[in-house]
Amino acid sequence: MNKREIVKQALNHEPVPYVPWSFRFTKEAQEKLIEHYGFVNLNEAVGNHFIELGSDIGFFEDIGNNRVRDVFGVCWNRSIDKDIGNVEGTVLPEPTLEKYTFPNPVDHRFFDDIPEKIESHSDCLRLFCLGFSLYERAWTLRGMTNLLLDFYDHPGFVHELFNRITDYNIAQVGKALEYDIDAVCFGDDWGQQHGLIMGHQLWKEFIFPQLKRMYAFVKDHGRFVFIHSCGDVDELFDDLVSIGVDCFNPFQPEVMDCGSLFFQYSKQLSFWGGLSTQKTLPFGSIDDVCKSTRHWINLGRNGSYILSPAHAVEGDVPLQNMLGFIDEVQRQPGYDRLV
C-alpha cells in the first residue's frame, strides 16, 4: 500500500496500517527545517502524505515593498506576517458589485504545475486547495467590519457577493477536477477562540447555502471534501456532515474538546490536526510533544484521522520539538515496510 491508499482508508473510516500525516510549516519554521535537513523538499523530508495543488489564494503579483496583490485585487502587506500578510485598503468600499470585475477562475497559473506535482508525488493523496473560499474572500474585498455590518444593513448585497464567489469557486474546481485529484479543500475561517465570528444564525442564513452548493459539486464528481476553518466551530459539525464534508481541519485542542468530538463524529467525519500549536509545540518539552504525538497515533489507528499540528507550525516552535513529532510518526510500526 502507498501513502495515497492509506489516507483513503483513513478517510473511509477504516483501520489503517499506521496513522498517516501531513504537516504544514510557516516560512520561519521552514527555514529551521531546511537548515537542519540540508535541502528544501520538506514534503520528502517529513514524509507528508498529501500533495497540495493549486494556488489557494491566488498570490501571483509581487508589487514590491513587501507587498503582493492577489487575483481579486486585494493588496497584502507582508512586512510582519511573511506568509499571507495583512490586508491594505478596501477593494469594495461600498456595498455594491456594480463596478467590480471578478477574476478569471480558470487562470492557467492555478493549474500549470499540477501535472508535474502529481508525477513527482504519485504516491501521495492529491488535494486541490481553494483558500478564502467564501466568507474570508468576501471580507478581504469589503473589509471585515463592513461585511459584518452588511449582514444586517445590506443582506441582499451579501447574498449577491457570496453567490458570485461561489460561482467563481465552482468554475475553478470544475477545471481542477479534470486532473487526477482525490479531494478539494475549502479554506474559510469562521471561528474565534470562543464561538463563531458571525454567530450560527447568520452563518446558516448566508454561508451554509453556498457551502452546500460547492460541496455538492465536488461530491457529485466522486471526490472527498475537506474544510479548513480555524477557531471554535464544532457547533457546525452536524451541519457540515449533512452537506457532505469528509475531513475537518484544523482539529484544534485549544478551542475544542478533540477527544470527545473524535469519538462522537469519527464514523461520519475524519479529522486533520490535533497537536497543540498554541501550547505544547511552542512551550512544551520534547517529551510533552512526543507524548502528545503518541496519544494521537493511538487514537487514529482505526481510521478517521490524519495526524498533524493543529495549524501550520509557527517560527516560535523549537527545532527539537518539530523533529520530535516528525520522528514519532516516522517510527510507527509498518511505515517503513509499506512505503
N, C-alpha and C positions, 0 to 999 in steps of 0.2 A: 504493500500500500504506500502511496505517496502522500505528501502533505495535503494536497487538494482533496483527496479521498477521505482523509481523516477528518478534515474540517467539515466536509459534507456530512459525515457520520454524526459529528457533534451537533450540527445544525438540525439534523433529523432526530435528535434526542435519543441517539443510540450510544451504547457503551463504546469507548474508544481505547485503542491500544496504549495511548498516552494522551495527556491533555495538550491540545495544540495551543499555539500562542502567536501573537503578533504585537510588536512593540512599536511605539512612536516616540520620537525624541525632538525637542526643540533644538534650535541651532546651537545654543550654548552646550547642551548635553551631547549633541552630535560631535562637537569639536573634541570633547573629552574622550569619547569612544574612538574616534578616528585616530587621535594621537596614541591611544592605547593599542589599538589593533594594527595600526600602521598602514591602513588602506581605507578607502571611502565607501565601499559597498557594505553598508551596515545591515541591509537585508540578509546578505550572505553570512556576515559575521555572527549575527544574533540568531539566525535560523528562522526568520519570520515565515509564517505560513500563508500570508496574504501578499499579493502584489496589487498595489493601489494604482488605478488607472484614471486618466482624465486630468484636468487641471481644475480642481474642485471649485475654486472661487473665480478663476479666470484672471490671475495676475499676469498679464502679458506685457505691460508697458512700464518701463522704468523711466520716470520723468526727472530723475536727478534729485540731489539734496535729500537723500534717504526717503524718497517718496516713490510710490508706484500707483498706477491707475488700473483698476480692474475693468472688465469688459462692459460693465454697466455705467462706467464713467465716474465711479467713486474714487476719490484720492485718499491714499493711506500713508500716514506718516510713520516710518519705521525707525525713527531715531531712538525710541525707547523700546517698544515691542518690535523685535527684529524678525519675528516670524510672520505675523499678519499685519500689525500696525494699528494705528488709531485713525478713525475717520476724520478728515478735514473738510469742512464745508457741507453744503446740502445740495444734492442734485435736484431734489424736488422741493423747493421752498414753499410751494403752495399745494394744496390737496387736489391736484389735477394731473392727468397724463396727457393733456392736450398738446403740449409742445415737446413731449419726450418720445424718443425713438428707441425701442428695445434693440439690444444687440442681436447678432446672428447666433442662434443657439447651436448651429452645426458648423461653426467656425472650425476650419481644419486643425487649428492649433490645439483643440481639445482631444484630437484623435490621432495625430500624426505618429506619435511614439507608441501607440497601443500594440501594433504587431510585434515590434522589437521587444517590448517588455514581456509580452506573453511568451515569445520564443525563448527569451533568456531566463524566464522564471516559470517554465512549463509545469513544474510540479506544485506550484502554489495556487491557492484559490484566487480567481480573478475578480477584483472588486472595483467597479466603476464608482468613483466618488463625486458627488454633487453637493458641494458645500453651500451654506447660506441658501437653503433651498426654498424658504418661504418667508417666515417672519423676519429672519435675520437679513435676508436680501431686501425686504421692504424697509426695515428701519435704517439700513445703511444708505438707502436712497433718500428717505424722508426725514431722518433724524429720529432717535428713539422716543424722545419726549413728544415730538409732533405726532408720531404714529400712535402712541398710547392715547393721546387726546383724540386722534381721529377715530378710534374705535367708538367713541361716544358722539363726537361732533360731526364726523363725516363718514358714517358707516358705508355709504354707497361707494365712496372712493376706495375704502379699504377692500371691499369685496372686488371691485374692479382691478385694483393693483394686485391682489393675491391671485385672482383668476389669470391675469396676464403672466405673472411669474410662473404659475403652474403650467400654462401653455408652453412657455419657454422651456421649462424643465422636461416636460413630456417629449417635446421635439428633440431635445438633446439626448435624452435616454433612448429614444427610438433609434437614433443614429448609433449610439453605443451598443445597442442590442444586435446590431449587425455583426459585431465581433463575438468571439467565443468567450464571453464573460459569464460568471456564475451568479453575481449579485450586484445590486445597486445600493450604495449607502447615501442616504439623505441626511445632510447635516443641518441642524436648525435648533439653536439653544432656546429653550422656553423657560428654564428654571433658574432659580437663585438658591442661596444657601437654605432658605426655608420657603417652600412653595413656588408656585408659578409666577412669572413676571406679570402676566396679564390676568391671572385667575382662570379657573376652569370654565366658567360660563362663557367668557369671551373666546377662550381657546376653542371651545366646542362650536361656537357660532361661526367664527371666522376661519379658523385654521383647519379643524377636523374635516370639513367637506373637501378641501383641496388635497389634504393628505390622502383621503380615501381615493380620490381620482388618480393621484400619482402612483400610489402603491398598487392599485388595481391594474394599472398599465403594466407594471413590472411582473406582477403575479400572473397576468394573462399570458405573458411570454415565458412562463415557467422558470423564472429566476427568483432568488432569495431577495428579500427586502431587509436592509439594515437601516437603523435610525440612530443618529448621534444627537443627543440633547443633554448638555450639562445641567446639573442642578437637581433640586428636589422635585422630581416629576413622576414619582412612582404612582401617584393618583391617576395617571393616564394609562397605566398598563392595560387595563381592561379595554379601554378604547382602542389602543394600538393593536392589541391582539385581534380585536373584532374586524380590523381592516387589513390584516394580513402581515403585520410585522413579524419577521423571523428572528431577528437578533437586535438586542438593545445595547447601545454603548453611550456613555461610559457607566459601568457598574461602579458607583461612587460611594464608598463606605462612610465618607464624612457627612453625607446628606441623606442616606437611606440605610435601612436595616437589610444589608445584602443577603445575609444568611437566611432570614425568614422569607424574603422575596424570592430567593432562588428556589426554596422548597415549595413555595406557593405557585410559582409560574413556570418551573423548568420543564413541564410537559407541554407548554404552549410557546414559551419564549426561550431563546438562547441568550446568553449574556457575555459581553466582552468587556473586561476590566477587572476591578476588584482590589488591586494593590493600591494602598493609600498614597496619593501624591501630595496631600496636604500635611500628613503627619509622618507616617512610617518611613517613606523613602527619603525625604529631606532630613528628618530629625531622629530617626531610629538608628539603632546599631545594625551592623551587618547581620547579627543573629536575629534581630527583630525582622529584618527583610526576608531572610531565608525561612524563618518560621511561618511568616505570613504567606510566602510563596507555596510552601508545602501544604498549608491549610487549603489553599485554592486548588492545588493539584488533587488533593484527596477528595474535595467536593466535586470536582469536574470529571471524575473517572467514568461516570455513567452518561456523559454527554451533556449537551445544552450549555457548554461553556467554552470560551476562548480566553486563555489567561493573558493578562496584560495589566500594567498600571492603569489607574482609573482615567488618566488623560496622558497626553504627550509629556514625557519626563522633562522637567524643567532643569535649568542650569544650577539650581541650588542643591541638587541631589549629588552626594559624593560619588566619585567613580566607583569606589568599593561597593557601594550599595547597588549601583547599576549592575556591576559584574555579579553581585550576589544573586539577584533574581534571574539573570541570564544563565548563570552556571546551574542553578537549581532546575530550571526547565530542561536544560540540555542533558542533565544527568538522569532524567526519567528512564526507568527500565523500558526497553522497547524502542526508544527513539533512534539509537544508532543502528539497530537491526533492521528498521523498517524504511529508513530514508537513505 
